[in-house]
Amino acid sequence: MELVSTAQFRPAMLRANAADSYAKRIVQLVSDLAQTGLKTEHPLLAKRETKKRAVLFILTANRGMCGGYNSSVLRLALAKLRELQSEYEQVDLFVSGKRGISFLKYRKIEIERSYTEFDHKPSYDRVLELANELLTLYKKGDIDRFDVAYVKFFSTAKQTPVVETLLPLSNLEVEASGNNEKKLDYEFLPSPQSILEEVIPNAFRTLLFKRLLDAAVSEQVARMMAMKAATDNADEMISSLTTSYNRARQSQITNEIIEVISGASALK
């Protein structure tokens, strides 16, 4: 399992890194547009005054044996669920991964939607369907907030469970790499509003896809580390048991030799 996770880790990391570059660039573009001082509005950027319905999307694994990967994100998600329930009239749970689904069902927590197809290689087409549906619901006012609980990938040595708000997209600038303090001069064709209408929904789709890719690569890292620890413990146990076996065998042989010598001495 360690070898399988290692083989799956590299392609997942390459996909996550590639998406990360694109996500940072498109968010930086939105941040740059905001710095130009344009008086433009977009429904995905506006914070909702109403607090009727929120959606929490929890990303877990389909399989276990990955250390504390599932438990860490579920523990954080439950805390966020309680917080949202205290603020919103209705909170719907979208859950990805068999481990998260079975955990919540065991606790008798209602799940609005469940997904098992977002495994180690999430399909962009499938994520696009979900993202477009969420965008439609948000624009119509059917949902007021959308959060994602997942394990964020920083490096092979650092993965952190987090909960991030993707709708509204009012805090997009936190995704951008670095701060651009200089005044930017843009020429908009055909208009700033038409450009935002195209860029902002794409930013949401990209950010949602990036979260799923982060969860996938973090799962493989967690499984690699867990299986490596299990392999090391097994090797250590084998060494310890081999030593104990050899000592017991040596003691038995010594006792048998002593019995033979004692018997021979008694015959003299």
URFEN-V614336 format. One record per residue. N is the residue number from 1. OMEGA is omega in whole degrees, 0 to 359 (NA if undefined). NEAR is the number of other C-alpha atoms within 10 Angstrom. D_FIRST is the distance of its C-alpha to the first C-alpha in Angstrom with 2 decimals. Layout:
{{N & OMEGA & NEAR & D_FIRST} {N & OMEGA & NEAR & D_FIRST}}
//
This chain:
{{1 & 176 & 13 & 0.00} {2 & 179 & 18 & 3.79} {3 & 179 & 11 & 5.38} {4 & 179 & 11 & 5.00} {5 & 178 & 20 & 6.05} {6 & 179 & 15 & 8.41} {7 & 181 & 13 & 9.76} {8 & 184 & 18 & 10.45} {9 & 186 & 21 & 11.85} {10 & 177 & 14 & 14.78} {11 & 179 & 14 & 16.33} {12 & 180 & 23 & 16.08} {13 & 178 & 21 & 17.75} {14 & 178 & 13 & 20.37} {15 & 181 & 17 & 21.27} {16 & 180 & 21 & 21.59} {17 & 179 & 17 & 23.74} {18 & 179 & 12 & 25.86} {19 & 180 & 19 & 26.51} {20 & 179 & 19 & 27.28} {21 & 180 & 12 & 30.03} {22 & 181 & 15 & 31.55} {23 & 179 & 24 & 31.42} {24 & 183 & 21 & 33.12} {25 & 182 & 16 & 35.72} {26 & 177 & 21 & 36.69} {27 & 176 & 26 & 36.93} {28 & 177 & 22 & 38.95} {29 & 178 & 17 & 41.23} {30 & 178 & 19 & 41.88} {31 & 178 & 19 & 42.51} {32 & 179 & 21 & 44.90} {33 & 179 & 18 & 46.73} {34 & 182 & 14 & 47.19} {35 & 180 & 15 & 48.74} {36 & 179 & 12 & 51.34} {37 & 179 & 10 & 53.14} {38 & 177 & 10 & 53.06} {39 & 180 & 8 & 54.18} {40 & 180 & 10 & 51.71} {41 & 177 & 12 & 49.96} {42 & 183 & 14 & 46.90} {43 & 181 & 17 & 45.78} {44 & 180 & 19 & 42.16} {45 & 185 & 14 & 43.41} {46 & 176 & 12 & 45.87} {47 & 182 & 13 & 45.00} {48 & 175 & 16 & 45.90} {49 & 180 & 7 & 48.55} {50 & 179 & 12 & 47.67} {51 & 182 & 15 & 44.93} {52 & 186 & 16 & 44.55} {53 & 175 & 19 & 40.95} {54 & 178 & 23 & 37.73} {55 & 177 & 22 & 34.22} {56 & 181 & 24 & 31.05} {57 & 183 & 20 & 27.84} {58 & 182 & 24 & 24.70} {59 & 177 & 31 & 21.33} {60 & 183 & 31 & 18.29} {61 & 174 & 24 & 14.86} {62 & 182 & 20 & 14.49} {63 & 177 & 14 & 11.54} {64 & 181 & 14 & 11.23} {65 & 177 & 17 & 9.05} {66 & 176 & 20 & 10.13} {67 & 182 & 17 & 12.95} {68 & 184 & 14 & 16.38} {69 & 183 & 25 & 15.75} {70 & 184 & 25 & 17.24} {71 & 182 & 16 & 19.80} {72 & 182 & 16 & 21.19} {73 & 179 & 22 & 22.01} {74 & 178 & 22 & 23.32} {75 & 179 & 13 & 25.52} {76 & 181 & 16 & 26.99} {77 & 179 & 24 & 27.47} {78 & 177 & 16 & 29.39} {79 & 178 & 10 & 31.66} {80 & 178 & 17 & 32.33} {81 & 179 & 18 & 33.00} {82 & 179 & 11 & 35.64} {83 & 180 & 11 & 37.18} {84 & 180 & 21 & 37.47} {85 & 178 & 14 & 38.89} {86 & 182 & 11 & 41.60} {87 & 188 & 13 & 42.60} {88 & 180 & 15 & 42.21} {89 & 182 & 12 & 43.72} {90 & 177 & 14 & 40.60} {91 & 179 & 22 & 36.92} {92 & 179 & 19 & 34.53} {93 & 167 & 20 & 30.77} {94 & 185 & 19 & 28.51} {95 & 175 & 23 & 24.89} {96 & 179 & 22 & 21.81} {97 & 182 & 20 & 18.61} {98 & 181 & 19 & 18.44} {99 & 178 & 20 & 17.75} {100 & 179 & 22 & 20.89} {101 & 181 & 24 & 22.87} {102 & 179 & 12 & 22.33} {103 & 182 & 14 & 23.03} {104 & 176 & 16 & 26.26} {105 & 178 & 12 & 27.36} {106 & 178 & 9 & 27.04} {107 & 179 & 8 & 29.27} {108 & 175 & 9 & 31.58} {109 & 186 & 12 & 31.44} {110 & 178 & 12 & 32.56} {111 & 180 & 13 & 30.33} {112 & 178 & 12 & 32.34} {113 & 178 & 12 & 29.62} {114 & 181 & 16 & 25.95} {115 & 176 & 15 & 23.52} {116 & 184 & 15 & 20.12} {117 & 180 & 14 & 20.24} {118 & 185 & 21 & 19.51} {119 & 183 & 22 & 15.73} {120 & 180 & 22 & 13.87} {121 & 181 & 15 & 16.98} {122 & 179 & 18 & 20.16} {123 & 181 & 14 & 23.15} {124 & 179 & 17 & 26.21} {125 & 179 & 10 & 28.56} {126 & 178 & 12 & 27.21} {127 & 179 & 17 & 27.32} {128 & 177 & 17 & 30.81} {129 & 180 & 12 & 31.99} {130 & 181 & 15 & 30.98} {131 & 180 & 20 & 32.50} {132 & 178 & 15 & 35.72} {133 & 179 & 11 & 36.05} {134 & 178 & 20 & 35.72} {135 & 179 & 20 & 38.22} {136 & 180 & 13 & 40.64} {137 & 182 & 13 & 40.39} {138 & 180 & 20 & 40.96} {139 & 179 & 13 & 43.90} {140 & 181 & 11 & 45.48} {141 & 179 & 15 & 45.19} {142 & 173 & 13 & 43.01} {143 & 182 & 23 & 40.55} {144 & 183 & 21 & 41.56} {145 & 178 & 25 & 38.27} {146 & 180 & 21 & 34.61} {147 & 178 & 23 & 31.92} {148 & 174 & 23 & 28.15} {149 & 183 & 25 & 25.86} {150 & 177 & 29 & 22.57} {151 & 183 & 28 & 20.58} {152 & 182 & 22 & 22.32} {153 & 174 & 23 & 20.64} {154 & 178 & 12 & 22.82} {155 & 178 & 11 & 20.68} {156 & 181 & 14 & 17.39} {157 & 184 & 9 & 19.30} {158 & 171 & 11 & 20.87} {159 & 188 & 20 & 19.96} {160 & 174 & 13 & 22.60} {161 & 183 & 20 & 23.09} {162 & 170 & 14 & 26.40} {163 & 183 & 18 & 28.80} {164 & 178 & 13 & 30.82} {165 & 180 & 16 & 33.83} {166 & 174 & 19 & 33.83} {167 & 2 & 26 & 37.05} {168 & 182 & 19 & 39.63} {169 & 184 & 21 & 38.79} {170 & 181 & 14 & 41.41} {171 & 181 & 13 & 39.11} {172 & 187 & 22 & 37.75} {173 & 181 & 18 & 39.01} {174 & 179 & 13 & 36.34} {175 & 186 & 16 & 33.83} {176 & 180 & 19 & 36.06} {177 & 179 & 13 & 35.49} {178 & 179 & 10 & 38.55} {179 & 179 & 11 & 41.97} {180 & 186 & 12 & 44.61} {181 & 184 & 8 & 47.91} {182 & 179 & 8 & 50.22} {183 & 184 & 10 & 52.09} {184 & 181 & 12 & 50.68} {185 & 181 & 10 & 52.97} {186 & 171 & 10 & 51.72} {187 & 189 & 7 & 53.62} {188 & 175 & 10 & 52.50} {189 & 2 & 9 & 53.01} {190 & 180 & 8 & 53.78} {191 & 178 & 9 & 53.36} {192 & 183 & 16 & 51.11} {193 & 180 & 16 & 50.51} {194 & 178 & 11 & 49.40} {195 & 178 & 14 & 46.91} {196 & 179 & 16 & 45.48} {197 & 180 & 14 & 45.24} {198 & 188 & 10 & 42.87} {199 & 187 & 15 & 40.95} {200 & 175 & 21 & 40.24} {201 & 177 & 17 & 38.55} {202 & 178 & 18 & 36.40} {203 & 179 & 23 & 35.49} {204 & 180 & 25 & 34.31} {205 & 180 & 21 & 32.24} {206 & 181 & 22 & 30.61} {207 & 178 & 23 & 29.95} {208 & 178 & 21 & 28.35} {209 & 179 & 25 & 26.07} {210 & 179 & 23 & 25.22} {211 & 179 & 21 & 24.21} {212 & 177 & 27 & 21.74} {213 & 177 & 30 & 20.29} {214 & 179 & 26 & 20.14} {215 & 181 & 29 & 18.33} {216 & 182 & 29 & 15.69} {217 & 177 & 30 & 15.12} {218 & 177 & 30 & 15.40} {219 & 180 & 31 & 12.66} {220 & 177 & 26 & 10.19} {221 & 180 & 29 & 11.81} {222 & 180 & 21 & 11.67} {223 & 177 & 25 & 7.96} {224 & 182 & 24 & 7.75} {225 & 181 & 20 & 10.59} {226 & 181 & 19 & 9.67} {227 & 175 & 19 & 6.60} {228 & 177 & 15 & 9.07} {229 & 178 & 14 & 11.74} {230 & 179 & 14 & 10.26} {231 & 179 & 14 & 9.84} {232 & 178 & 12 & 13.32} {233 & 178 & 12 & 14.74} {234 & 178 & 12 & 13.77} {235 & 179 & 12 & 15.41} {236 & 178 & 12 & 18.29} {237 & 178 & 12 & 18.73} {238 & 179 & 12 & 18.83} {239 & 180 & 12 & 21.38} {240 & 180 & 12 & 23.38} {241 & 177 & 12 & 23.51} {242 & 178 & 12 & 24.49} {243 & 179 & 12 & 27.22} {244 & 179 & 12 & 28.44} {245 & 180 & 12 & 28.55} {246 & 178 & 12 & 30.48} {247 & 179 & 12 & 32.87} {248 & 179 & 12 & 33.53} {249 & 178 & 12 & 34.10} {250 & 179 & 12 & 36.38} {251 & 179 & 12 & 38.27} {252 & 179 & 12 & 38.77} {253 & 179 & 12 & 40.06} {254 & 179 & 12 & 42.34} {255 & 180 & 12 & 43.73} {256 & 178 & 12 & 44.41} {257 & 180 & 12 & 46.22} {258 & 179 & 12 & 48.26} {259 & 179 & 12 & 49.22} {260 & 180 & 12 & 50.34} {261 & 179 & 11 & 52.38} {262 & 178 & 11 & 53.87} {263 & 180 & 11 & 54.85} {264 & 180 & 10 & 56.43} {265 & 181 & 9 & 58.35} {266 & 180 & 8 & 59.66} {267 & 181 & 6 & 61.08} {268 & NA & 5 & 63.21}}
//
